Amino acid sequence: MSARTIRRQPVETGVSGWEALAPRRFPARALEGGQSADWLIVGAGFGGLSAARRLRQLRPQDRIVVLDAQEVAIGAAGRNSGFMIDVPHNLTSGNYSVGGAASSLLEISQNRMAIAFAAGIAEEYGMPATTFDPSGKINAAATERGLRLNRDFARSLRQIGEPSETLDAAQMREITGSDYYLGGVRTPGAVMIQPADYIRRLAAGLAGEVDLFENSPVLSLGRKGAVWEAVSTRGSVQAPRVILAVNGHVESFGHFRRRLIHVYTYASMTAAFPGGAGAERWALLPADPMGATLRKISHGGQSRIVVRTHFTYNPDIRVSERQVARIAAQERRSFDERFPALKSVPMEFSWAGALCLSTNHVPAFGEIEPGLYSACCENGLGTVKSTLAGMMAAELATGTDSESLRQFRRQPPPARLPPEPIAWLGIHSVIRWHQLRAGREG
């Protein structure tokens, strides 16, 4: 057996506020000794746990083992903004305007299938509105350019028959309690989730049906005959079929090299405060994709606001504490400009979270070796795209034919990147230009 050594493991920087507020409802177990299973899933985020749930639906008698290098929700799954978005949302395009009607309608259909799958999970496991809230989202504009981008977005939605609602400055003030915004476009199909709590509740719900081992990084993965073996720190798992749901770290397993863009985004969450800042809960995306994403969450008479800004290109898939602190200071200024009455409210948590993109906006998906499947590269919308990829990987690996799977498989592979340092210079320059152009939207 020729096993591939996985030398690069996930490294997280800063404490995610979402994870800090999400209680664990089950004890953590690490892999010990030798195990055998029908299925091995590597990664317990949106992709991996969605694949596990879909496998339970398709093969209820099979034994499924899930390995995660960290504890559930400490990684990327608990570090995003918590938007499950149905309409097109291409971070690399410079705007959210819908492209061709056929491709846009297909993407919306796929996104809504993933959201419906997640809604079934939320209903079955009794998730409250603070964890899973089908409230829609608002694209908020703080500049004239932002208003133009919103008009283009609303017009492109109308052209494919999708509803939206245009909000003026007064309506935005009523919702957010801030004079910062000139207008907004509300789309009704998005779901707001507390991502870490959603993932932990899903993991708890799967307990007893799936064997989940945390703090069990895969150190090597190889195939002998018809069986794969994953070796961890204190144990191993043998299974004939493996699903990699590790997002950008699929490169660490030797696949899709020089085809994935590793980007980090950054967030800060305030300490709890009573009242203020408009409605009880709201969710704002920036009219310009490189602007600031904000969410207000409330529970028990106390509120918090999360602000997400800035992107950096990090091909080594890690960032420093210094980088997080530097951007947290920028987020503080961005927050204070929007909510001057809350300047005395401290930021309690600041963190970085990894994104994986491809230049042609497609996933790293499919059977990449016999019995080895990839459900990776979410292109900046991990909650939905990873859920979808996990579902589709389970269907592909079980030979379950569906029109949804056939459509999903028609996508090309991620395009190859230019060599370094050309890629770094190009990607860094594009990010920097877009962030400068975003201006007050950031």
C-alpha positions as CSV (number, residue, x, y, z in Angstrom):
1,M,0.0,0.0,0.0
2,S,1.4,3.4,-1.0
3,A,0.0,5.9,1.5
4,R,0.1,9.7,1.0
5,T,1.3,11.7,4.0
6,I,-0.8,14.7,4.9
7,R,1.6,17.2,6.4
8,R,-0.6,20.3,6.5
9,Q,-3.4,20.3,9.0
10,P,-6.0,23.0,9.8
11,V,-4.8,26.0,11.9
12,E,-7.3,28.4,13.2
13,T,-6.6,32.0,14.4
14,G,-8.7,33.8,17.0
15,V,-11.8,32.5,18.8
16,S,-15.0,32.5,16.8
17,G,-17.8,34.2,18.6
18,W,-20.2,31.8,17.1
19,E,-18.3,28.8,18.5
20,A,-17.9,30.5,21.9
21,L,-21.7,30.9,22.2
22,A,-22.6,27.4,20.9
23,P,-22.8,24.9,23.8
24,R,-21.7,21.3,23.2
25,R,-24.5,18.7,23.7
26,F,-22.3,15.6,23.4
27,P,-18.9,14.5,24.6
28,A,-15.9,14.6,22.3
29,R,-14.3,11.3,21.3
30,A,-10.9,10.8,19.7
31,L,-10.2,7.8,17.4
32,E,-8.5,5.0,19.3
33,G,-7.2,1.7,17.8
34,G,-8.2,0.2,14.5
35,Q,-11.6,0.6,13.1
36,S,-13.4,-0.6,10.0
37,A,-16.4,0.9,8.3
38,D,-18.4,1.0,5.1
39,W,-17.8,4.7,4.8
40,L,-15.2,7.1,6.0
41,I,-15.9,10.9,5.8
42,V,-13.0,13.2,6.5
43,G,-14.2,16.6,7.8
44,A,-17.2,17.3,10.1
45,G,-18.3,20.6,8.7
46,F,-21.3,21.4,6.5
47,G,-20.0,19.1,3.7
48,G,-19.0,16.1,5.8
49,L,-22.0,16.1,8.1
50,S,-24.4,16.6,5.2
51,A,-22.8,13.7,3.4
52,A,-23.2,11.6,6.6
53,R,-26.9,12.4,6.9
54,R,-27.5,11.7,3.2
55,L,-25.7,8.4,3.5
56,R,-27.9,7.5,6.5
57,Q,-30.9,8.1,4.2
58,L,-29.5,6.1,1.4
59,R,-27.7,3.3,3.2
60,P,-29.2,3.1,6.7
61,Q,-27.6,-0.2,7.5
62,D,-24.0,0.9,6.7
63,R,-21.4,2.0,9.3
64,I,-20.2,5.5,8.8
65,V,-17.2,7.0,10.5
66,V,-16.4,10.7,10.4
67,L,-13.0,12.1,11.4
68,D,-12.2,15.7,12.1
69,A,-8.8,17.1,12.9
70,Q,-10.3,19.5,15.4
71,E,-13.5,19.7,17.6
72,V,-16.7,20.2,15.7
73,A,-17.4,23.9,14.9
74,I,-14.0,25.2,15.9
75,G,-12.9,25.2,12.2
76,A,-14.3,26.9,9.1
77,A,-17.8,25.7,9.7
78,G,-18.1,27.8,12.8
79,R,-16.3,30.8,11.4
80,N,-18.6,32.1,8.6
81,S,-21.2,34.8,8.6
82,G,-24.1,32.3,8.8
83,F,-25.9,33.2,5.5
84,M,-27.6,30.3,3.6
85,I,-28.2,32.2,0.3
86,D,-30.4,30.9,-2.5
87,V,-29.8,33.5,-5.2
88,P,-26.5,33.9,-7.1
89,H,-23.7,35.1,-4.9
90,N,-20.3,35.1,-6.8
91,L,-17.7,36.8,-4.7
92,T,-15.2,36.9,-7.5
93,S,-17.4,38.7,-10.0
94,G,-17.2,42.2,-8.4
95,N,-21.0,42.3,-8.1
96,Y,-24.0,40.0,-7.4
97,S,-25.8,40.6,-10.7
98,V,-27.3,37.4,-12.2
99,G,-25.6,36.0,-15.3
100,G,-27.4,33.9,-17.9
101,A,-30.9,32.9,-17.1
102,A,-30.5,29.2,-17.5
103,S,-27.3,29.0,-15.3
104,S,-28.7,31.3,-12.7
105,L,-32.0,29.4,-12.4
106,L,-30.0,26.1,-12.1
107,E,-27.8,27.6,-9.3
108,I,-30.9,28.9,-7.5
109,S,-32.5,25.5,-7.7
110,Q,-29.5,23.8,-6.4
111,N,-29.1,26.3,-3.6
112,R,-32.7,25.9,-2.6
113,M,-32.3,22.1,-2.6
114,A,-29.5,22.4,-0.1
115,I,-31.5,24.9,2.0
116,A,-34.5,22.5,2.1
117,F,-32.1,19.7,3.2
118,A,-30.9,21.9,6.0
119,A,-34.4,23.0,6.9
120,G,-35.3,19.3,7.3
121,I,-32.4,18.9,9.7
122,A,-33.5,22.0,11.6
123,E,-37.0,20.7,12.0
124,E,-36.0,17.1,12.9
125,Y,-33.6,18.3,15.6
126,G,-35.8,21.1,16.9
127,M,-33.4,24.0,16.1
128,P,-34.7,27.3,17.4
129,A,-35.0,30.5,15.4
130,T,-31.8,31.8,16.9
131,T,-30.0,28.9,15.2
132,F,-32.0,28.5,12.0
133,D,-34.1,31.5,10.8
134,P,-35.6,31.7,7.3
135,S,-35.8,35.5,7.5
136,G,-34.2,36.6,4.2
137,K,-31.3,39.0,3.8
138,I,-30.7,42.6,2.7
139,N,-28.0,43.9,0.3
140,A,-27.2,47.2,2.0
141,A,-25.8,50.2,0.1
142,A,-23.9,53.0,1.8
143,T,-22.8,54.8,-1.4
144,E,-24.3,55.9,-4.8
145,R,-22.3,53.2,-6.4
146,G,-23.8,50.7,-4.0
147,L,-27.2,51.9,-4.9
148,R,-26.4,51.3,-8.6
149,L,-25.1,47.8,-7.8
150,N,-28.3,47.1,-6.0
151,R,-30.5,48.3,-8.8
152,D,-28.6,46.1,-11.2
153,F,-29.0,43.2,-8.9
154,A,-32.7,43.7,-8.5
155,R,-33.2,44.2,-12.2
156,S,-31.3,41.0,-13.0
157,L,-33.5,39.1,-10.5
158,R,-36.7,40.4,-12.1
159,Q,-35.5,39.2,-15.5
160,I,-35.5,35.6,-14.2
161,G,-38.7,36.0,-12.2
162,E,-37.2,36.2,-8.7
163,P,-38.8,38.6,-6.2
164,S,-37.0,41.3,-4.3
165,E,-38.0,44.4,-2.3
166,T,-36.2,47.8,-2.6
167,L,-35.7,49.6,0.7
168,D,-35.0,53.3,1.1
169,A,-32.8,55.1,3.6
170,A,-35.6,55.5,6.1
171,Q,-36.5,51.8,6.0
172,M,-32.9,50.9,6.5
173,R,-32.7,53.2,9.5
174,E,-35.7,51.6,11.0
175,I,-34.3,48.1,10.5
176,T,-30.7,48.8,11.6
177,G,-31.0,51.9,13.8
178,S,-28.2,53.4,11.7
179,D,-28.1,56.5,9.4
180,Y,-25.2,54.9,7.5
181,Y,-27.2,53.2,4.7
182,L,-28.8,54.9,1.7
183,G,-30.9,51.9,0.7
184,G,-31.1,48.1,0.4
185,V,-32.5,45.2,-1.6
186,R,-34.2,42.4,0.4
187,T,-34.4,38.9,-1.0
188,P,-36.7,36.6,0.9
189,G,-35.2,33.1,0.3
190,A,-32.1,33.3,2.5
191,V,-31.8,31.6,5.9
192,M,-29.8,33.0,8.7
193,I,-28.1,30.4,10.9
194,Q,-25.9,30.4,13.9
195,P,-23.3,28.3,12.1
196,A,-21.5,26.7,15.0
197,D,-24.7,25.9,16.8
198,Y,-26.3,24.5,13.7
199,I,-23.2,22.2,13.1
200,R,-23.1,21.1,16.7
201,R,-26.8,20.3,16.8
202,L,-26.5,18.4,13.6
203,A,-23.5,16.4,15.0
204,A,-25.5,15.7,18.2
205,G,-28.5,14.6,16.1
206,L,-26.3,12.1,14.2
207,A,-24.9,10.6,17.4
208,G,-25.8,7.0,17.6
209,E,-26.2,6.8,13.9
210,V,-22.7,7.9,12.9
211,D,-19.4,7.4,14.7
212,L,-17.8,10.9,14.9
213,F,-14.2,11.1,16.2
214,E,-12.8,14.6,16.9
215,N,-9.3,15.8,17.4
216,S,-8.3,12.9,15.1
217,P,-6.4,14.4,12.1
218,V,-5.7,12.2,9.1
219,L,-1.9,11.9,9.0
220,S,-1.8,9.5,6.0
221,L,-4.3,8.1,3.5
222,G,-3.6,5.2,1.2
223,R,-5.3,2.4,-0.7
224,K,-4.6,-1.3,-0.7
225,G,-6.7,-3.3,-3.0
226,A,-10.3,-2.3,-2.5
227,V,-9.8,-0.7,0.9
228,W,-8.6,2.7,1.9
229,E,-6.9,3.2,5.2
230,A,-6.7,6.6,7.1
231,V,-4.1,6.7,9.9
232,S,-4.6,9.2,12.7
233,T,-2.6,10.0,15.9
234,R,-3.8,7.1,17.9
235,G,-5.8,5.0,15.5
236,S,-6.8,4.1,12.0
237,V,-9.9,3.5,9.9
238,Q,-10.3,1.2,7.0
239,A,-13.2,1.7,4.5
240,P,-13.8,0.9,0.8
241,R,-15.2,4.4,0.2
242,V,-13.9,7.7,1.5
243,I,-15.5,11.2,1.1
244,L,-13.1,14.2,1.6
245,A,-15.1,17.2,2.9
246,V,-12.1,19.3,3.8
247,N,-12.6,22.3,1.6
248,G,-9.3,23.9,0.6
249,H,-7.3,21.2,2.4
250,V,-8.1,18.8,-0.4
251,E,-4.8,20.1,-1.8
252,S,-3.1,18.8,1.4
253,F,-4.3,15.4,0.4
254,G,-2.6,15.8,-3.0
255,H,-5.6,16.7,-5.2
256,F,-6.6,19.8,-7.2
257,R,-3.1,21.3,-6.7
258,R,-2.6,24.7,-8.2
259,R,-6.3,25.0,-8.9
260,L,-7.7,26.4,-5.7
261,I,-7.5,29.9,-4.2
262,H,-7.1,30.1,-0.5
263,V,-8.6,33.3,0.9
264,Y,-9.3,34.4,4.5
265,T,-11.9,36.7,5.7
266,Y,-12.2,38.3,9.1
267,A,-14.9,39.0,11.7
268,S,-15.4,40.5,15.1
269,M,-18.4,40.1,17.4
270,T,-19.4,42.7,20.1
271,A,-20.0,41.9,23.7
272,A,-23.7,41.6,24.6
273,F,-25.5,44.9,25.0
274,P,-29.2,45.8,25.8
275,G,-31.4,47.4,23.2
276,G,-30.4,49.7,20.4
277,A,-29.4,49.1,16.7
278,G,-32.9,48.8,15.3
279,A,-34.9,45.5,15.0
280,E,-34.2,42.5,17.2
281,R,-32.4,40.6,14.4
282,W,-31.2,41.6,10.9
283,A,-28.7,40.5,8.3
284,L,-26.9,42.7,5.9
285,L,-24.7,41.8,3.0
286,P,-22.8,44.7,1.3
287,A,-24.0,45.9,-2.1
288,D,-20.3,45.5,-3.1
289,P,-19.1,41.9,-2.4
290,M,-15.8,43.3,-0.9
291,G,-17.7,45.5,1.6
292,A,-18.8,44.8,5.2
293,T,-21.2,42.0,6.1
294,L,-23.1,42.7,9.4
295,R,-25.6,40.7,11.5
296,K,-27.4,41.5,14.6
297,I,-28.4,38.6,16.9
298,S,-30.5,38.9,20.0
299,H,-31.4,36.5,22.8
300,G,-32.8,37.0,26.3
301,G,-33.0,40.8,26.0
302,Q,-29.3,41.0,25.0
303,S,-27.9,41.7,21.5
304,R,-24.6,41.4,19.7
305,I,-23.5,42.6,16.3
306,V,-21.1,40.7,14.1
307,V,-19.1,42.6,11.4
308,R,-17.1,40.8,8.7
309,T,-14.7,42.7,6.5
310,H,-11.6,42.3,4.4
311,F,-10.1,39.4,2.4
312,T,-6.5,38.2,2.1
313,Y,-4.9,35.6,-0.1
314,N,-3.1,33.0,2.0
315,P,-1.9,30.0,-0.1
316,D,-0.4,28.4,2.9
317,I,-3.9,28.2,4.5
318,R,-3.0,30.1,7.7
319,V,-2.9,33.6,9.1
320,S,-1.1,35.2,12.0
321,E,-2.6,36.6,15.2
322,R,-1.1,39.9,14.2
323,Q,-3.1,39.9,11.0
324,V,-6.3,39.2,12.8
325,A,-5.6,42.0,15.3
326,R,-4.8,44.5,12.5
327,I,-8.0,43.8,10.7
328,A,-10.0,43.7,13.9
329,A,-8.9,47.4,14.4
330,Q,-10.3,48.2,11.0
331,E,-13.6,46.4,11.9
332,R,-13.8,48.5,15.0
333,R,-13.7,51.7,12.9
334,S,-16.2,50.3,10.4
335,F,-18.6,49.4,13.3
336,D,-18.2,52.8,14.9
337,E,-19.0,54.6,11.7
338,R,-22.2,52.8,11.5
339,F,-23.2,52.8,15.1
340,P,-21.6,55.8,16.9
341,A,-24.0,55.4,19.8
342,L,-22.4,51.9,20.5
343,K,-18.8,53.0,20.6
344,S,-18.5,52.0,24.2
345,V,-19.5,48.4,23.4
346,P,-16.3,46.4,23.2
347,M,-15.5,43.7,20.7
348,E,-15.4,40.4,22.6
349,F,-14.2,38.1,19.8
350,S,-12.2,38.5,16.6
351,W,-11.2,35.7,14.3
352,A,-10.2,34.6,10.8
353,G,-12.0,32.0,8.6
354,A,-10.8,30.2,5.5
355,L,-12.6,30.3,2.1
356,C,-11.7,28.2,-0.9
357,L,-12.4,29.6,-4.4
358,S,-11.8,28.6,-8.0
359,T,-11.3,31.1,-10.8
360,N,-14.1,29.5,-12.8
361,H,-16.5,29.4,-9.7
362,V,-16.9,25.6,-9.7
363,P,-16.4,23.0,-6.9
364,A,-13.6,20.5,-6.5
365,F,-16.0,17.6,-6.8
366,G,-16.2,14.0,-8.0
367,E,-14.5,10.6,-7.8
368,I,-10.9,11.6,-7.8
369,E,-9.5,8.1,-7.3
370,P,-11.3,4.7,-7.2
371,G,-13.5,4.9,-4.1
372,L,-12.2,8.4,-3.1
373,Y,-14.6,11.3,-3.5
374,S,-14.2,15.0,-3.1
375,A,-16.9,17.5,-1.9
376,C,-14.7,20.6,-1.6
377,C,-14.2,24.2,-2.7
378,E,-17.4,26.1,-1.7
379,N,-16.5,29.4,-3.6
380,G,-17.3,31.7,-0.6
381,L,-20.8,30.3,0.3
382,G,-19.8,27.3,2.4
383,T,-23.1,26.9,4.3
384,V,-25.1,26.2,1.1
385,K,-22.4,25.0,-1.4
386,S,-20.8,22.6,1.1
387,T,-24.2,21.2,2.1
388,L,-25.0,20.6,-1.5
389,A,-21.6,19.1,-2.3
390,G,-21.9,16.7,0.7
391,M,-25.4,15.6,-0.5
392,M,-24.2,15.1,-4.1
393,A,-21.0,13.2,-3.0
394,A,-23.2,10.7,-1.1
395,E,-25.4,10.2,-4.1
396,L,-22.5,9.8,-6.4
397,A,-20.7,7.3,-4.2
398,T,-23.8,5.2,-3.7
399,G,-24.7,5.2,-7.4
400,T,-27.9,7.0,-6.7
401,D,-29.0,8.6,-10.0
402,S,-30.8,11.9,-10.0
403,E,-31.2,14.8,-12.3
404,S,-29.7,17.1,-9.6
405,L,-26.5,14.9,-9.5
406,R,-26.3,14.8,-13.3
407,Q,-26.5,18.6,-13.5
408,F,-24.0,19.0,-10.7
409,R,-21.5,16.7,-12.4
410,R,-21.6,18.6,-15.7
411,Q,-19.5,21.4,-14.2
412,P,-15.8,21.5,-15.3
413,P,-13.0,21.0,-12.9
414,P,-11.4,24.1,-11.2
415,A,-9.2,25.9,-13.6
416,R,-5.4,25.8,-13.2
417,L,-3.8,28.8,-11.5
418,P,-0.7,30.5,-13.0
419,P,2.6,29.7,-11.2
420,E,3.8,31.7,-8.2
421,P,4.6,34.5,-7.7
422,I,2.4,35.4,-10.7
423,A,-0.7,34.0,-8.9
424,W,0.1,35.8,-5.7
425,L,0.7,39.1,-7.4
426,G,-2.5,38.8,-9.5
427,I,-4.8,37.6,-6.8
428,H,-3.5,40.1,-4.2
429,S,-3.8,42.9,-6.7
430,V,-7.4,42.1,-7.6
431,I,-8.4,41.8,-3.9
432,R,-6.7,45.1,-3.1
433,W,-8.3,46.9,-6.0
434,H,-11.8,45.6,-5.2
435,Q,-11.4,46.5,-1.5
436,L,-10.3,50.1,-2.4
437,R,-13.2,50.4,-4.8
438,A,-15.7,49.3,-2.1
439,G,-14.9,52.4,-0.1
440,R,-17.6,53.2,2.5
441,E,-19.3,49.9,1.7
442,G,-16.4,48.3,3.7
